[in-house]
Amino acid sequence: MFHRAAIAEIASLEQMYVFRRPEEVIEFLEDHPFLVALLFDAHPQIVKHFGPRPDAVLEVVVDPEAMADRELFALIRTHLPPRDALSRLERLDEEWWIEALERAQGALCIDLEFA
């Protein structure tokens, strides 16, 4: 079970990210507590590349072919033209995410969601 500080940290994440199906996201973060610090680190990087008030959504995605396979997606919702958005995501990858990827332990993916 999570201690109080971790619950407070998850609550703080809700100020930075929209939790899609919050119960699933919270449960996933409780099962993968190492992702909490990584998500705190990711947010300023998302801001750096997508502007001061990015709409970032956390959603647990289940592989339909392997129901036990779940992954947390940090989806950056954008109105940018696809080419511009993909270019920004590529810079985010190159400047931060590739180096941070190991910390995700295969449980987090950062991607785009076009609004």
Residue frames as a rotation matrix with the C-alpha (Angstrom) as fourth column:
MET 1
0.574 0.819 0.000 0.00
0.819 -0.574 0.000 0.00
0.000 0.000 -1.000 0.00
PHE 2
0.016 -0.524 0.851 1.07
0.493 -0.737 -0.463 3.58
0.870 0.427 0.246 -0.62
HIS 3
-0.357 -0.147 -0.922 2.27
0.902 -0.309 -0.300 5.81
-0.241 -0.940 0.243 2.20
ARG 4
0.481 0.698 -0.530 0.81
0.600 -0.703 -0.381 9.29
-0.639 -0.135 -0.757 2.64
ALA 5
-0.164 -0.622 -0.765 3.63
-0.245 -0.726 0.643 11.12
-0.956 0.293 -0.033 0.82
ALA 6
-0.922 -0.181 0.343 3.10
0.246 0.411 0.878 9.02
-0.300 0.893 -0.334 -2.30
ILE 7
-0.014 0.983 0.184 -0.65
0.979 0.051 -0.197 9.69
-0.203 0.177 -0.963 -2.22
ALA 8
0.454 0.106 -0.885 0.14
0.178 -0.984 -0.027 13.41
-0.873 -0.145 -0.465 -1.99
GLU 9
-0.607 -0.742 -0.285 2.55
-0.196 -0.207 0.958 13.08
-0.770 0.637 -0.020 -4.92
ILE 10
-0.665 0.458 0.590 -0.12
0.742 0.493 0.454 11.41
-0.083 0.740 -0.667 -7.05
ALA 11
0.425 0.835 -0.348 -2.52
0.784 -0.532 -0.319 14.21
-0.452 -0.138 -0.881 -6.09
SER 12
0.057 -0.498 -0.865 0.12
-0.154 -0.861 0.485 16.72
-0.986 0.105 -0.126 -7.21
LEU 13
-0.862 -0.356 0.362 0.41
0.253 0.318 0.914 14.93
-0.440 0.879 -0.184 -10.55
GLU 14
-0.070 0.932 0.356 -3.31
0.976 0.139 -0.169 15.55
-0.207 0.336 -0.919 -11.03
GLN 15
0.472 0.146 -0.870 -2.45
0.140 -0.986 -0.089 19.27
-0.870 -0.080 -0.486 -11.15
MET 16
-0.396 -0.754 -0.524 -0.15
-0.500 -0.301 0.812 18.64
-0.770 0.583 -0.258 -14.12
TYR 17
-0.980 0.035 -0.195 -1.94
-0.136 0.600 0.789 15.88
0.145 0.800 -0.583 -16.01
VAL 18
0.022 0.999 0.032 -5.52
-0.997 0.019 0.078 14.98
0.078 -0.034 0.996 -16.78
PHE 19
-0.818 -0.222 0.530 -6.20
-0.330 0.937 -0.117 11.46
-0.471 -0.271 -0.840 -15.49
ARG 20
-0.188 0.749 -0.636 -8.39
-0.870 0.174 0.462 9.63
0.457 0.640 0.618 -17.99
ARG 21
0.599 0.467 -0.651 -10.27
0.001 0.812 0.583 6.99
0.801 -0.350 0.486 -15.97
PRO 22
0.187 -0.597 0.780 -8.62
-0.800 -0.554 -0.233 8.23
0.571 -0.580 -0.581 -12.74
GLU 23
0.697 0.099 0.710 -9.12
-0.602 0.619 0.505 5.03
-0.389 -0.779 0.491 -10.75
GLU 24
0.915 -0.366 0.171 -7.14
0.402 0.785 -0.472 3.03
0.038 0.500 0.865 -13.33
VAL 25
0.392 -0.804 0.447 -4.35
-0.042 -0.501 -0.864 5.63
0.919 0.320 -0.230 -13.49
ILE 26
0.296 -0.249 0.922 -4.05
-0.923 -0.325 0.208 5.85
0.248 -0.912 -0.326 -9.69
GLU 27
0.853 0.048 0.520 -4.02
-0.241 0.920 0.310 2.05
-0.463 -0.389 0.796 -9.36
PHE 28
0.790 -0.597 0.140 -1.35
0.432 0.379 -0.818 1.81
0.436 0.707 0.558 -12.08
LEU 29
0.218 -0.721 0.658 0.80
-0.420 -0.678 -0.603 4.42
0.881 -0.145 -0.451 -10.31
GLU 30
0.514 0.006 0.858 0.39
-0.841 0.203 0.502 2.57
-0.172 -0.979 0.110 -7.01
ASP 31
0.907 -0.147 0.394 1.57
0.180 0.983 -0.047 -0.61
-0.380 0.113 0.918 -8.76
HIS 32
0.310 -0.803 0.509 4.44
0.870 0.024 -0.493 1.26
0.383 0.596 0.706 -10.48
PRO 33
0.788 0.123 -0.604 5.55
0.481 -0.734 0.479 3.90
-0.385 -0.668 -0.637 -7.93
PHE 34
-0.261 -0.964 -0.044 8.81
0.638 -0.207 0.741 4.56
-0.724 0.165 0.669 -9.82
LEU 35
-0.232 0.236 0.944 6.73
0.913 -0.281 0.295 6.30
0.335 0.930 -0.150 -12.51
VAL 36
0.718 0.578 -0.388 5.64
0.684 -0.688 0.242 9.11
-0.127 -0.439 -0.889 -10.17
ALA 37
0.183 -0.736 -0.652 9.07
0.173 -0.629 0.758 10.82
-0.968 -0.252 0.012 -10.10
LEU 38
-0.673 -0.437 0.596 9.49
0.617 0.113 0.779 10.22
-0.408 0.892 0.194 -13.82
LEU 39
0.136 0.820 0.555 6.17
0.945 -0.277 0.177 11.93
0.299 0.500 -0.813 -14.55
PHE 40
0.731 0.010 -0.682 7.23
0.366 -0.849 0.381 14.90
-0.576 -0.528 -0.624 -12.42
ASP 41
-0.300 -0.933 -0.196 10.42
0.165 -0.253 0.953 15.07
-0.940 0.254 0.230 -14.50
ALA 42
-0.494 0.143 0.858 8.52
0.853 0.267 0.447 14.67
-0.165 0.953 -0.254 -17.77
HIS 43
0.494 0.862 -0.113 6.14
0.815 -0.505 -0.283 17.58
-0.301 0.048 -0.952 -17.28
PRO 44
0.380 -0.364 -0.850 8.69
-0.137 -0.931 0.337 20.43
-0.915 -0.012 -0.404 -17.58
GLN 45
-0.737 -0.633 0.239 10.09
0.104 0.244 0.964 18.70
-0.668 0.735 -0.114 -20.66
ILE 46
-0.188 0.773 0.605 6.61
0.975 0.222 0.019 18.59
-0.120 0.594 -0.796 -22.19
VAL 47
0.685 0.400 -0.609 6.17
0.418 -0.901 -0.121 22.29
-0.597 -0.171 -0.784 -21.34
LYS 48
-0.173 -0.869 -0.463 9.55
-0.105 -0.451 0.886 23.08
-0.979 0.202 -0.013 -22.90
HIS 49
-0.909 -0.282 0.307 8.55
0.212 0.320 0.923 21.49
-0.359 0.904 -0.231 -26.19
PHE 50
-0.451 0.821 0.349 4.79
0.814 0.218 0.539 22.09
0.366 0.527 -0.767 -26.34
GLY 51
-0.251 0.319 0.914 4.26
-0.031 -0.946 0.322 25.40
0.968 0.052 0.247 -24.54
PRO 52
-0.785 -0.259 0.564 3.43
-0.473 -0.338 -0.814 26.69
0.401 -0.905 0.143 -21.07
ARG 53
-0.267 0.750 0.605 0.03
-0.773 0.209 -0.599 25.01
-0.576 -0.627 0.524 -20.64
PRO 54
-0.722 -0.002 -0.692 0.14
-0.539 0.629 0.560 21.70
0.434 0.777 -0.455 -22.48
ASP 55
0.371 0.855 0.362 -2.83
-0.927 0.365 0.087 19.42
-0.058 -0.368 0.928 -22.13
ALA 56
-0.616 -0.639 -0.461 -1.17
-0.614 0.756 -0.227 16.18
0.494 0.143 -0.858 -21.06
VAL 57
0.475 0.867 0.151 -3.38
-0.846 0.402 0.350 13.16
0.243 -0.294 0.924 -20.38
LEU 58
-0.743 -0.606 0.285 -2.46
-0.660 0.734 -0.159 10.00
-0.113 -0.306 -0.945 -18.48
GLU 59
0.437 0.881 -0.180 -4.29
-0.899 0.432 -0.069 6.89
0.017 0.192 0.981 -19.60
VAL 60
-0.375 -0.459 0.806 -3.78
-0.444 0.852 0.279 3.19
-0.814 -0.253 -0.523 -18.91
VAL 61
0.189 0.347 -0.919 -3.85
-0.976 0.168 -0.137 1.27
0.106 0.923 0.371 -22.17
VAL 62
0.101 -0.052 0.993 -4.43
-0.380 0.921 0.087 -2.47
-0.920 -0.386 0.073 -22.25
ASP 63
-0.750 -0.372 -0.547 -3.12
-0.653 0.290 0.699 -4.62
-0.102 0.882 -0.460 -25.08
PRO 64
0.251 0.968 -0.006 -6.27
-0.955 0.247 -0.163 -6.35
-0.156 0.047 0.987 -26.41
GLU 65
0.413 -0.153 -0.898 -4.23
-0.416 0.845 -0.335 -9.41
0.810 0.512 0.285 -27.36
ALA 66
-0.350 -0.525 -0.776 -2.67
0.572 0.536 -0.621 -9.74
0.742 -0.661 0.113 -23.91
MET 67
0.533 0.762 0.367 -5.09
0.211 -0.540 0.815 -8.35
0.819 -0.357 -0.449 -21.34
ALA 68
0.685 -0.346 -0.642 -2.46
0.701 0.070 0.710 -8.59
-0.200 -0.936 0.291 -18.59
ASP 69
-0.416 -0.857 0.304 -0.24
0.908 -0.405 0.102 -6.23
0.036 0.318 0.947 -20.60
ARG 70
0.777 0.625 -0.075 -0.92
0.629 -0.775 0.065 -2.68
-0.018 -0.098 -0.995 -19.45
GLU 71
-0.435 -0.886 0.157 1.05
0.887 -0.453 -0.096 0.48
0.156 0.098 0.983 -20.08
LEU 72
0.309 0.458 -0.833 0.62
0.570 -0.791 -0.223 4.06
-0.761 -0.406 -0.506 -18.96
PHE 73
-0.094 -0.281 0.955 0.48
0.935 -0.354 -0.012 6.58
0.341 0.892 0.297 -21.77
ALA 74
-0.157 0.016 -0.987 1.27
0.374 -0.924 -0.075 10.26
-0.914 -0.382 0.139 -21.31
LEU 75
0.000 0.280 0.960 -0.58
1.000 -0.004 0.001 11.72
0.004 0.960 -0.280 -24.25
ILE 76
-0.687 -0.245 -0.684 0.23
0.259 -0.962 0.084 15.27
-0.678 -0.119 0.725 -25.26
ARG 77
0.284 0.865 0.413 -3.00
0.852 -0.030 -0.523 16.68
-0.440 0.500 -0.746 -26.69
THR 78
-0.607 -0.592 -0.530 -2.22
0.237 -0.771 0.590 19.18
-0.759 0.232 0.608 -29.40
HIS 79
0.647 0.759 -0.074 -3.87
0.238 -0.293 -0.926 21.35
-0.725 0.581 -0.371 -32.01
LEU 80
-0.131 -0.798 -0.588 -0.58
-0.561 -0.429 0.708 21.76
-0.817 0.423 -0.392 -33.87
PRO 81
0.559 0.190 -0.807 -0.34
-0.808 0.344 -0.478 20.55
0.187 0.920 0.346 -37.44
PRO 82
0.989 -0.091 0.115 0.85
0.053 0.953 0.299 16.92
-0.137 -0.289 0.947 -37.35
ARG 83
0.468 -0.872 0.143 4.24
0.499 0.127 -0.857 17.70
0.729 0.473 0.494 -38.91
ASP 84
0.000 -0.445 0.896 4.97
-0.512 -0.769 -0.382 20.37
0.859 -0.458 -0.227 -36.27
ALA 85
0.651 0.329 0.684 3.74
-0.759 0.262 0.596 18.20
0.017 -0.907 0.421 -33.40
LEU 86
0.948 -0.316 -0.048 5.77
0.310 0.946 -0.096 15.20
0.075 0.076 0.994 -34.54
SER 87
0.210 -0.903 0.375 8.86
0.227 -0.328 -0.917 17.38
0.951 0.278 0.136 -34.89
ARG 88
0.107 -0.110 0.988 8.43
-0.825 -0.565 0.026 18.63
0.555 -0.818 -0.151 -31.32
LEU 89
0.895 0.240 0.377 7.91
-0.414 0.762 0.498 15.09
-0.168 -0.602 0.781 -30.03
GLU 90
0.716 -0.693 -0.088 11.07
0.476 0.577 -0.664 14.00
0.511 0.433 0.743 -31.83
ARG 91
-0.054 -0.740 0.671 13.05
-0.249 -0.640 -0.727 16.81
0.967 -0.206 -0.150 -30.16
LEU 92
0.459 0.288 0.840 11.58
-0.879 0.010 0.477 15.80
0.129 -0.957 0.258 -26.77
ASP 93
0.995 -0.097 -0.025 12.73
0.098 0.995 0.030 12.24
0.022 -0.033 0.999 -27.46
GLU 94
0.413 -0.902 0.129 16.22
0.466 0.088 -0.880 13.31
0.782 0.423 0.457 -28.49
GLU 95
-0.137 -0.503 0.853 16.77
-0.363 -0.776 -0.516 15.86
0.922 -0.380 -0.076 -25.72
TRP 96
-0.319 0.053 0.946 15.29
-0.946 -0.069 -0.315 13.95
0.049 -0.996 0.072 -22.78
TRP 97
0.575 0.772 0.272 13.08
-0.802 0.597 0.004 10.89
-0.159 -0.220 0.962 -23.24
ILE 98
0.588 -0.386 -0.711 15.60
-0.207 0.778 -0.594 8.50
0.782 0.496 0.377 -24.81
GLU 99
-0.531 -0.837 0.131 17.90
-0.292 0.036 -0.956 9.02
0.796 -0.545 -0.263 -21.83
ALA 100
-0.494 0.419 0.762 15.00
-0.862 -0.119 -0.493 8.73
-0.116 -0.900 0.420 -19.34
LEU 101
0.154 0.675 -0.721 13.42
-0.789 0.523 0.322 5.74
0.595 0.519 0.614 -21.07
GLU 102
-0.482 -0.418 -0.770 15.21
0.056 0.862 -0.503 3.14
0.874 -0.286 -0.392 -18.94
ARG 103
-0.959 0.132 0.249 13.62
-0.276 -0.255 -0.927 4.64
-0.059 -0.958 0.281 -15.81
ALA 104
-0.147 0.977 -0.152 10.18
-0.986 -0.134 0.096 3.86
0.073 0.164 0.984 -17.28
GLN 105
-0.715 -0.249 0.653 10.94
-0.399 0.912 -0.089 0.11
-0.574 -0.324 -0.752 -17.19
GLY 106
-0.951 0.310 0.021 8.64
0.174 0.474 0.863 -0.43
0.257 0.824 -0.505 -20.16
ALA 107
-0.392 0.840 -0.375 5.62
0.881 0.226 -0.415 0.90
-0.264 -0.493 -0.829 -18.25
LEU 108
0.246 0.433 -0.867 5.32
0.191 -0.899 -0.395 4.41
-0.950 -0.068 -0.304 -19.75
CYS 109
-0.303 -0.260 0.917 4.97
0.950 -0.012 0.310 5.72
-0.069 0.966 0.251 -23.27
ILE 110
-0.215 0.216 -0.952 4.90
0.075 -0.969 -0.237 9.40
-0.974 -0.122 0.192 -24.27
ASP 111
-0.588 0.122 0.800 2.93
0.801 0.229 0.554 10.09
-0.116 0.966 -0.232 -27.43
LEU 112
-0.952 0.277 -0.131 0.67
-0.299 -0.934 0.196 12.60
-0.068 0.225 0.972 -29.15
GLU 113
-0.321 0.923 0.211 -3.10
0.841 0.380 -0.385 12.87
-0.436 0.054 -0.898 -29.23
PHE 114
-0.940 -0.036 0.339 -4.47
0.239 -0.779 0.579 15.21
0.244 0.625 0.741 -31.85
ALA 115
-0.564 0.744 -0.360 -7.38
0.263 -0.251 -0.932 17.31
-0.783 -0.620 -0.054 -30.63
